[in-house]
Amino acid sequence: MAKRKKKKWIKGAIKRPGALRAKAKRAGALGPDGKIKMSWLRAKAKGKGRTAKQARLAITMRGFKKKKKGKKRKPKRKRKK
């Protein structure tokens, strides 16, 4: 069996890096920590234009955060029945 290449779909999905952030900044939707407000993203994601696509992708990518190294997760405890 041939080895499969990892697909870099995120690289191809982001056509205009920084465009959504610039739109959010103009709209005053950047929080004090520099992140785009989730309420603004959800509102913009409801359309069908370019901004809506960018907002939906941003919402999706927020779930891709990597775990910090050094921190171990506690194993899940089984519930008693």
Buried (B, 14 or more C-beta within 10 A) or exposed (E): EEEEEEEEEEEEEBEEEEEBBEBBEEEEBBEEEEEBBEEBBEBBBEEEEEBBBBBBBBBEEEEEEEEEEEEEEEEEEEEEE
